[in-house]
Amino acid sequence: MHDLAFIFAGFFVGLIVGLTGVGGGSLMTPILIFFFGVKPYLAVGTDLLFAAFTKMGGTVRLARAGVVNWRIVLQLSAGSIPAALITLYILHQLGPANAAVQGLMTSTLGAALLLTAAATLYKAVRGKALPATLARGQEALAATPRHWSLPLLLGAVVGTLVSLTSVGSGAIGVSVLLIVYPLLPLPRIVAADIAYAVPLTLVAGLGHASLGSVDWPLLAKLLMGSLPGIWIGTHLIHRINDRVIRSILSFLLAWAGVKLLAI
């Protein structure tokens, strides 16, 4: 029975990630902790590789559709991956199962979820409607950051947050893309967010695996559901009301964040 529950949870989260770019760490880590009783350090480590392989499946679909801007992916990765490696080194020195580290992970995760919920709700309620497509010749302009340092600095913040909590590559990543590339159409923002999360979560997940904080059988069950889920979600990205999904998601994230801070 538990096996089917893990597969269904993976499918649900994969579907949400495919539709919005949000939900990998933001939803899966709290689900593992609260509904399945997984220890925080194991939930974070397992979820990072879950996000990497799930979003890899989504990236293949989006790359074939020609909506991934690889220049943006490289710009963000240049800041996030070095920050992830530094964070992993610090975790390696302290030990992920250390009581103080577990407490820091839980508190940071709760704060990250509340921040993610606020960003998600803001985009749902007040976010400006972005064009679905660009006229020929506008792509290069839209993919140019407001300042060259912004992708590096904000990418580093996301890389640190993701490595510590598994949260951030989704909603916070989308928020970063909206700030740095305000002219980019929403489908391309979601595509870039999913694609750049792959190397970041893979590096962070493998780092956690080297610390022994990945449950491999659990990961396999989650991926059985998430890979079909994200494939369907990326197909439906143009057909679902984005604001409704983000509004519901923001309340779920806020609930999980408050619960984690109350532990």
C-alpha positions in Angstrom: 0.0 0.0 0.0 2.8 2.4 0.9 4.4 1.7 -2.5 1.3 2.9 -4.4 1.2 6.0 -2.1 4.8 6.9 -3.0 4.1 6.4 -6.7 0.9 8.6 -6.5 2.8 11.3 -4.6 5.5 11.3 -7.3 2.9 11.6 -10.0 1.2 14.5 -8.3 4.4 16.4 -7.7 5.7 15.7 -11.2 2.4 17.0 -12.7 2.6 20.3 -10.7 6.3 20.8 -11.7 5.5 20.3 -15.4 2.6 22.8 -15.2 4.3 25.6 -13.2 8.0 24.8 -12.7 7.2 24.7 -9.0 6.8 21.9 -6.5 9.8 19.6 -6.6 11.4 20.3 -3.3 8.6 22.7 -2.1 6.0 19.9 -2.1 7.9 16.6 -2.1 10.1 17.3 1.0 7.1 18.3 3.3 5.1 15.3 1.9 7.9 12.9 2.8 8.4 14.4 6.3 4.8 14.8 7.3 2.9 12.1 5.5 5.5 9.3 5.4 7.6 10.1 8.5 10.9 10.3 6.6 13.8 12.0 8.6 14.5 15.6 7.3 18.1 14.9 6.1 16.9 11.8 4.2 13.9 13.7 2.8 16.2 16.5 1.5 18.8 14.2 0.0 16.3 11.9 -1.7 14.2 14.8 -2.9 17.2 16.4 -4.6 17.8 13.4 -6.8 14.0 13.0 -7.3 13.9 16.6 -8.6 17.0 16.1 -10.8 15.6 13.0 -12.6 12.0 14.3 -12.8 13.1 17.6 -14.3 15.5 15.9 -16.6 12.4 14.1 -18.1 10.6 17.4 -18.4 13.7 19.1 -19.9 13.9 16.5 -22.7 10.2 17.2 -23.6 10.7 21.0 -23.5 14.0 20.9 -25.4 12.3 18.9 -28.2 9.7 21.6 -28.3 12.4 24.3 -28.7 11.4 26.4 -25.7 14.6 26.0 -23.5 17.0 29.0 -23.7 20.3 27.3 -22.9 22.1 30.7 -22.6 20.0 31.5 -19.6 20.5 28.0 -18.1 24.3 28.5 -18.3 24.1 32.0 -16.8 22.2 30.8 -13.7 24.2 27.6 -13.4 27.4 29.6 -13.2 26.2 31.0 -9.9 24.2 28.2 -8.4 26.5 25.2 -8.9 29.6 26.7 -7.1 27.4 27.8 -4.3 25.9 24.3 -4.0 29.4 22.8 -3.8 30.5 25.1 -1.0 27.3 24.3 0.9 27.8 20.6 0.5 31.4 20.9 1.8 30.1 22.6 4.9 27.5 19.9 5.4 30.1 17.3 4.9 32.2 18.8 7.7 29.3 19.0 10.1 27.5 15.8 9.2 23.9 15.8 7.9 22.4 13.7 10.7 23.9 16.0 13.4 21.0 17.3 15.6 22.0 20.9 15.1 22.2 20.5 11.3 18.8 18.7 11.3 17.3 21.6 13.2 18.9 24.1 10.8 17.5 22.2 7.8 14.0 22.1 9.3 14.0 25.8 10.2 15.5 26.9 6.9 13.1 24.6 5.0 10.1 26.2 6.8 11.3 29.7 6.1 12.1 28.8 2.4 8.6 27.4 2.0 7.0 30.5 3.4 9.1 32.7 1.1 8.2 30.4 -1.8 4.5 30.6 -0.9 4.6 34.4 -0.8 6.4 34.5 -4.2 3.9 32.1 -5.7 0.9 33.9 -4.4 2.2 37.3 -5.5 2.7 36.0 -9.1 -0.8 34.5 -9.1 -2.5 37.6 -7.8 -0.4 40.6 -8.9 2.0 39.1 -11.5 1.9 40.8 -14.9 0.6 38.7 -17.8 3.6 37.8 -20.0 3.3 37.1 -23.7 3.1 33.5 -24.7 5.4 34.0 -27.7 8.0 36.5 -28.9 8.2 38.1 -32.3 11.2 37.1 -34.4 14.3 38.9 -33.3 13.1 39.6 -29.8 14.4 36.4 -28.2 18.0 37.7 -27.8 16.7 40.9 -26.1 14.4 39.0 -23.7 17.3 36.7 -22.8 19.6 39.5 -21.8 19.7 40.1 -18.0 19.1 43.5 -16.5 22.7 43.4 -15.3 25.3 40.7 -16.0 25.9 40.0 -12.2 22.3 39.3 -11.4 22.2 35.7 -12.7 25.4 34.9 -10.8 24.3 36.4 -7.5 20.7 35.2 -7.4 21.8 31.9 -8.8 24.2 31.5 -5.9 21.4 32.3 -3.4 19.2 29.6 -5.0 22.1 27.1 -5.1 22.8 27.5 -1.4 19.1 27.2 -0.5 18.5 24.1 -2.7 21.6 22.3 -1.3 20.5 22.9 2.3 16.7 22.3 2.0 16.0 21.0 -1.5 13.6 24.0 -1.9 14.2 26.9 -4.2 14.8 25.7 -7.7 11.1 26.0 -8.5 9.1 29.0 -7.2 12.1 31.0 -6.1 13.9 30.1 -9.3 10.9 31.3 -11.3 10.8 34.5 -9.3 14.6 35.0 -10.0 13.9 34.5 -13.7 11.0 37.0 -13.7 13.3 39.6 -12.0 16.3 39.1 -14.2 14.5 38.4 -17.5 11.2 40.4 -17.3 10.5 40.3 -21.0 10.7 36.5 -21.3 7.4 34.7 -22.0 6.0 32.5 -19.2 6.4 29.2 -21.0 10.1 30.0 -21.6 10.5 31.0 -18.0 9.1 27.7 -16.8 11.2 25.8 -19.3 14.4 27.6 -18.3 13.6 27.0 -14.6 13.1 23.3 -15.1 16.2 22.9 -17.3 18.6 24.8 -15.0 17.4 22.9 -12.0 18.7 19.6 -13.5 22.4 20.2 -13.1 21.9 22.0 -9.7 19.8 19.3 -8.1 21.9 16.6 -9.6 25.1 18.1 -8.1 23.4 18.7 -4.8 21.7 15.3 -4.8 25.0 13.4 -5.5 26.7 15.4 -2.8 24.0 14.3 -0.3 24.3 10.7 -1.6 28.0 10.8 -0.7 26.9 11.7 2.8 24.6 8.7 3.0 21.4 10.9 3.0 19.5 9.3 0.0 16.9 6.5 0.3 17.4 4.8 -3.1 14.4 2.4 -3.0 12.2 5.3 -2.0 13.6 7.4 -4.9 12.8 4.6 -7.4 9.1 4.5 -6.3 8.8 8.3 -6.5 10.3 8.4 -10.0 7.8 5.7 -11.2 5.1 8.3 -10.7 6.8 11.6 -11.4 8.2 10.9 -14.8 4.8 10.3 -16.4 3.5 13.2 -14.3 5.9 15.8 -15.6 5.6 14.6 -19.1 1.8 15.2 -19.0 2.3 18.5 -17.2 4.6 19.9 -19.8 2.0 19.0 -22.5 -0.7 20.8 -20.6 1.3 24.0 -19.8 -0.5 26.2 -22.4 -4.0 24.9 -21.5 -4.3 25.2 -17.7 -5.1 28.4 -15.8 -1.7 29.2 -14.2 -3.1 31.6 -11.6 -5.5 29.0 -10.1 -2.8 26.4 -9.7 -0.3 28.9 -8.2 -2.9 30.2 -5.7 -3.7 26.7 -4.5 0.0 25.8 -4.4 0.9 28.9 -2.4 -1.5 27.9 0.4 -0.2 24.3 0.5 3.4 25.7 0.8 2.5 28.2 3.5 0.8 25.4 5.5 3.9 23.1 5.2 6.2 26.1 6.1 4.3 26.9 9.3 4.3 23.2 10.3 8.0 22.9 9.9 8.8 26.0 11.9 6.5 24.7 14.7 8.5 21.5 15.0 
